[in-house]
């Protein structure tokens, strides 16, 4: 167990120690309501004055409902397989900021920008350490919370958005929690991570090295 500041110091050190002739691409993965966006924002602030940070969330790539292909089986399958336009994330950021890329990225709204070679791309969101995306990451951070904690936090966070606690609970129980279980079973994101963080107590997280080893999530693209 460590302090929040010690966690940020550890993560910033792991990121800036990576030597590339291009931006370093960092994934912050974990279940819904694990604290991914908050941590990625904190990392961007902690990198200020050290490295330029570029922030993006996989939630920026949610497909409109009418554009999602139908998935057979339980609703969780559609949540995992069809909810996000990962091809746009790959084309917009991961390839141009990767090896041989021109460092010219495109945001979800079509705006273009240029990244300096020492920049850090911080992407937060669910399902980022799936097999399809692993080769694009230089650092993979996995925030762990259990399904009960995911449900508790998610209902508190989203009850107003979805029309009350009962509606939010149904959504988590029928889509988000089963979808996350399916993702874990198929892709084992903790095993693919550079660093795994037990995030049940965000103010006192527990850090352990991931199986991938620092600075090497997958075969790089």
DRENMARLO-761611 format. One record per residue (C-alpha): residue number from 1; z, x, y. Coordinates in nm, 3 decimals. Each point is the difference from the previous one (the first is absolute). Last residue first. Layout:
N
+-----+---------+---------+---------+
!   n !      up !    east !   north !
+-----+---------+---------+---------+
! NUM !       Z !       X !       Y !
...
+-----+---------+---------+---------+
REM end
This chain:
221
+-----+---------+---------+---------+
!   n !      up !    east !   north !
+-----+---------+---------+---------+
! 221 !  -3.379 !   0.356 !  -0.122 !
! 220 !   0.287 !   0.187 !  -0.157 !
! 219 !   0.102 !  -0.016 !  -0.363 !
! 218 !   0.321 !  -0.191 !   0.033 !
! 217 !   0.339 !  -0.003 !   0.166 !
! 216 !   0.030 !   0.371 !   0.081 !
! 215 !   0.200 !   0.098 !   0.309 !
! 214 !   0.342 !  -0.018 !  -0.158 !
! 213 !  -0.004 !  -0.053 !  -0.374 !
! 212 !  -0.176 !  -0.287 !  -0.178 !
! 211 !   0.309 !  -0.096 !  -0.201 !
! 210 !   0.189 !  -0.102 !   0.312 !
! 209 !   0.286 !   0.201 !   0.138 !
! 208 !   0.324 !  -0.192 !   0.058 !
! 207 !   0.149 !  -0.147 !   0.314 !
! 206 !   0.288 !  -0.248 !   0.027 !
! 205 !   0.010 !  -0.198 !   0.322 !
! 204 !   0.311 !  -0.050 !   0.213 !
! 203 !  -0.098 !  -0.212 !   0.301 !
! 202 !  -0.273 !  -0.168 !  -0.205 !
! 201 !   0.248 !  -0.112 !  -0.269 !
! 200 !  -0.215 !  -0.136 !  -0.283 !
! 199 !  -0.261 !   0.258 !   0.095 !
! 198 !  -0.001 !   0.226 !  -0.305 !
! 197 !  -0.258 !   0.250 !   0.120 !
! 196 !  -0.267 !   0.159 !  -0.219 !
! 195 !  -0.191 !   0.303 !   0.130 !
! 194 !  -0.343 !   0.123 !  -0.107 !
! 193 !  -0.077 !  -0.329 !  -0.167 !
! 192 !  -0.216 !  -0.061 !  -0.308 !
! 191 !   0.293 !  -0.065 !  -0.235 !
! 190 !   0.149 !  -0.244 !   0.250 !
! 189 !  -0.333 !  -0.182 !   0.019 !
! 188 !  -0.008 !  -0.090 !  -0.372 !
! 187 !  -0.362 !  -0.131 !   0.012 !
! 186 !  -0.040 !  -0.295 !  -0.239 !
! 185 !   0.363 !  -0.098 !  -0.060 !
! 184 !   0.106 !   0.069 !   0.357 !
! 183 !  -0.293 !  -0.197 !   0.142 !
! 182 !   0.070 !  -0.296 !  -0.229 !
! 181 !   0.367 !   0.003 !   0.106 !
! 180 !  -0.110 !   0.005 !   0.364 !
! 179 !  -0.224 !  -0.300 !  -0.051 !
! 178 !   0.280 !  -0.184 !  -0.182 !
! 177 !   0.234 !   0.066 !   0.298 !
! 176 !  -0.258 !  -0.088 !   0.268 !
! 175 !  -0.173 !  -0.298 !  -0.157 !
! 174 !   0.205 !  -0.274 !  -0.168 !
! 173 !   0.357 !   0.108 !   0.080 !
! 172 !  -0.081 !   0.141 !   0.342 !
! 171 !  -0.200 !  -0.304 !   0.104 !
! 170 !   0.260 !  -0.240 !  -0.139 !
! 169 !   0.277 !   0.180 !   0.188 !
! 168 !  -0.192 !  -0.018 !   0.328 !
! 167 !  -0.053 !  -0.375 !  -0.045 !
! 166 !   0.367 !  -0.058 !  -0.084 !
! 165 !   0.122 !   0.217 !   0.290 !
! 164 !  -0.197 !  -0.181 !   0.267 !
! 163 !  -0.350 !  -0.054 !   0.133 !
! 162 !  -0.188 !   0.311 !  -0.113 !
! 161 !   0.036 !   0.214 !   0.313 !
! 160 !   0.356 !  -0.118 !   0.066 !
! 159 !   0.117 !   0.090 !  -0.348 !
! 158 !  -0.178 !   0.337 !  -0.001 !
! 157 !   0.270 !   0.258 !   0.064 !
! 156 !   0.293 !  -0.173 !  -0.167 !
! 155 !  -0.212 !  -0.101 !  -0.299 !
! 154 !  -0.142 !   0.349 !  -0.030 !
! 153 !   0.336 !   0.172 !   0.017 !
! 152 !   0.149 !  -0.206 !  -0.283 !
! 151 !  -0.315 !   0.004 !  -0.214 !
! 150 !  -0.048 !   0.376 !   0.030 !
! 149 !   0.371 !   0.051 !  -0.070 !
! 148 !  -0.030 !  -0.202 !  -0.321 !
! 147 !  -0.323 !   0.181 !  -0.093 !
! 146 !   0.159 !   0.345 !   0.029 !
! 145 !  -0.057 !   0.236 !   0.291 !
! 144 !  -0.191 !   0.327 !  -0.011 !
! 143 !  -0.187 !   0.157 !   0.290 !
! 142 !  -0.287 !   0.221 !  -0.120 !
! 141 !  -0.136 !   0.277 !   0.220 !
! 140 !  -0.338 !   0.150 !  -0.095 !
! 139 !  -0.111 !   0.315 !   0.178 !
! 138 !  -0.351 !   0.149 !   0.001 !
! 137 !  -0.156 !  -0.336 !  -0.079 !
! 136 !  -0.368 !  -0.078 !  -0.069 !
! 135 !   0.006 !   0.068 !  -0.374 !
! 134 !   0.268 !  -0.268 !  -0.048 !
! 133 !  -0.203 !  -0.291 !   0.138 !
! 132 !  -0.173 !  -0.139 !  -0.310 !
! 131 !   0.295 !   0.083 !  -0.226 !
! 130 !   0.242 !  -0.215 !   0.198 !
! 129 !   0.230 !   0.186 !   0.236 !
! 128 !  -0.074 !  -0.220 !   0.301 !
! 127 !   0.096 !  -0.327 !  -0.175 !
! 126 !   0.211 !  -0.135 !   0.286 !
! 125 !  -0.022 !   0.136 !   0.350 !
! 124 !   0.041 !   0.288 !   0.240 !
! 123 !  -0.261 !   0.252 !   0.111 !
! 122 !   0.099 !   0.306 !   0.204 !
! 121 !  -0.293 !   0.229 !   0.088 !
! 120 !   0.130 !   0.334 !   0.124 !
! 119 !  -0.206 !   0.198 !   0.251 !
! 118 !  -0.052 !   0.377 !  -0.012 !
! 117 !  -0.383 !  -0.022 !  -0.012 !
! 116 !  -0.008 !  -0.222 !   0.306 !
! 115 !  -0.094 !  -0.361 !  -0.073 !
! 114 !  -0.284 !  -0.178 !   0.179 !
! 113 !  -0.011 !  -0.369 !   0.070 !
! 112 !  -0.209 !  -0.307 !  -0.063 !
! 111 !   0.086 !  -0.363 !   0.068 !
! 110 !  -0.134 !  -0.240 !  -0.261 !
! 109 !   0.297 !  -0.238 !  -0.018 !
! 108 !   0.120 !   0.158 !  -0.326 !
! 107 !  -0.003 !   0.345 !   0.161 !
! 106 !  -0.288 !   0.245 !  -0.049 !
! 105 !   0.060 !   0.372 !  -0.046 !
! 104 !  -0.188 !   0.308 !   0.118 !
! 103 !   0.155 !   0.303 !  -0.173 !
! 102 !  -0.349 !   0.117 !  -0.115 !
! 101 !   0.105 !   0.005 !  -0.364 !
! 100 !  -0.057 !   0.299 !  -0.228 !
!  99 !   0.341 !  -0.040 !  -0.159 !
!  98 !   0.173 !  -0.313 !   0.129 !
!  97 !   0.034 !  -0.161 !   0.343 !
!  96 !  -0.346 !  -0.160 !  -0.021 !
!  95 !   0.063 !  -0.109 !  -0.362 !
!  94 !   0.347 !  -0.148 !   0.040 !
!  93 !  -0.041 !  -0.170 !   0.335 !
!  92 !  -0.271 !  -0.262 !   0.042 !
!  91 !  -0.183 !   0.036 !  -0.331 !
!  90 !   0.315 !  -0.002 !  -0.212 !
!  89 !   0.168 !  -0.273 !   0.204 !
!  88 !  -0.319 !  -0.209 !  -0.008 !
!  87 !  -0.029 !   0.040 !  -0.378 !
!  86 !   0.363 !  -0.106 !  -0.030 !
!  85 !  -0.070 !  -0.348 !   0.131 !
!  84 !   0.334 !  -0.148 !  -0.100 !
!  83 !   0.102 !  -0.327 !  -0.168 !
!  82 !  -0.234 !   0.010 !  -0.297 !
!  81 !   0.155 !   0.191 !  -0.288 !
!  80 !   0.375 !  -0.006 !   0.065 !
!  79 !   0.043 !  -0.340 !   0.159 !
!  78 !  -0.275 !  -0.150 !  -0.213 !
!  77 !   0.172 !   0.111 !  -0.318 !
!  76 !   0.332 !  -0.135 !   0.121 !
!  75 !  -0.149 !  -0.351 !   0.012 !
!  74 !  -0.006 !  -0.005 !  -0.383 !
!  73 !  -0.320 !   0.015 !  -0.200 !
!  72 !  -0.352 !   0.055 !   0.121 !
!  71 !  -0.063 !   0.155 !   0.341 !
!  70 !  -0.215 !  -0.175 !   0.259 !
!  69 !  -0.166 !   0.232 !   0.246 !
!  68 !   0.167 !   0.012 !   0.341 !
!  67 !  -0.228 !  -0.067 !   0.297 !
!  66 !   0.117 !  -0.356 !   0.073 !
!  65 !   0.360 !   0.115 !   0.009 !
!  64 !  -0.070 !   0.255 !   0.273 !
!  63 !   0.041 !   0.347 !  -0.150 !
!  62 !   0.310 !   0.200 !   0.087 !
!  61 !  -0.109 !   0.338 !   0.139 !
!  60 !   0.247 !   0.035 !   0.288 !
!  59 !   0.271 !  -0.063 !  -0.260 !
!  58 !  -0.099 !   0.338 !  -0.145 !
!  57 !   0.165 !   0.147 !   0.305 !
!  56 !  -0.128 !   0.267 !   0.238 !
!  55 !   0.164 !   0.267 !   0.209 !
!  54 !  -0.155 !   0.326 !   0.122 !
!  53 !   0.249 !   0.275 !   0.080 !
!  52 !  -0.063 !   0.313 !   0.208 !
!  51 !   0.217 !   0.285 !  -0.136 !
!  50 !   0.318 !   0.165 !   0.128 !
!  49 !   0.060 !  -0.158 !   0.342 !
!  48 !   0.043 !  -0.342 !  -0.157 !
!  47 !   0.041 !   0.042 !  -0.377 !
!  46 !   0.335 !  -0.180 !   0.004 !
!  45 !  -0.156 !  -0.297 !   0.181 !
!  44 !  -0.278 !  -0.029 !  -0.259 !
!  43 !   0.260 !   0.036 !  -0.276 !
!  42 !   0.204 !  -0.282 !   0.148 !
!  41 !  -0.307 !  -0.223 !   0.007 !
!  40 !  -0.073 !   0.083 !  -0.364 !
!  39 !   0.362 !  -0.076 !  -0.092 !
!  38 !   0.000 !  -0.336 !   0.177 !
!  37 !  -0.333 !  -0.098 !  -0.154 !
!  36 !   0.118 !   0.086 !  -0.351 !
!  35 !   0.339 !  -0.171 !   0.012 !
!  34 !   0.017 !  -0.140 !  -0.356 !
!  33 !  -0.089 !  -0.352 !   0.120 !
!  32 !  -0.300 !  -0.026 !  -0.235 !
!  31 !   0.017 !   0.266 !  -0.267 !
!  30 !  -0.071 !   0.368 !   0.066 !
!  29 !  -0.257 !   0.241 !   0.138 !
!  28 !  -0.003 !   0.235 !   0.299 !
!  27 !  -0.328 !   0.194 !  -0.035 !
!  26 !  -0.062 !   0.323 !   0.192 !
!  25 !  -0.336 !   0.162 !   0.082 !
!  24 !   0.017 !   0.348 !   0.154 !
!  23 !  -0.274 !   0.052 !   0.257 !
!  22 !  -0.255 !   0.278 !  -0.054 !
!  21 !  -0.003 !   0.375 !  -0.057 !
!  20 !   0.304 !  -0.051 !  -0.221 !
!  19 !   0.340 !   0.167 !  -0.032 !
!  18 !   0.282 !  -0.223 !  -0.118 !
!  17 !   0.334 !   0.116 !   0.137 !
!  16 !  -0.029 !  -0.258 !   0.279 !
!  15 !   0.026 !  -0.288 !  -0.246 !
!  14 !   0.290 !   0.122 !  -0.214 !
!  13 !   0.193 !   0.096 !   0.312 !
!  12 !  -0.058 !  -0.342 !   0.157 !
!  11 !   0.127 !  -0.161 !  -0.319 !
!  10 !   0.318 !   0.208 !  -0.020 !
!   9 !   0.077 !  -0.046 !   0.370 !
!   8 !  -0.056 !  -0.375 !  -0.032 !
!   7 !   0.237 !  -0.020 !  -0.295 !
!   6 !   0.262 !   0.211 !   0.177 !
!   5 !  -0.019 !  -0.236 !   0.294 !
!   4 !   0.056 !  -0.302 !  -0.222 !
!   3 !   0.301 !   0.161 !  -0.163 !
!   2 !   0.018 !   0.113 !  -0.359 !
!   1 !   0.087 !  -0.127 !  -0.348 !
+-----+---------+---------+---------+
REM end
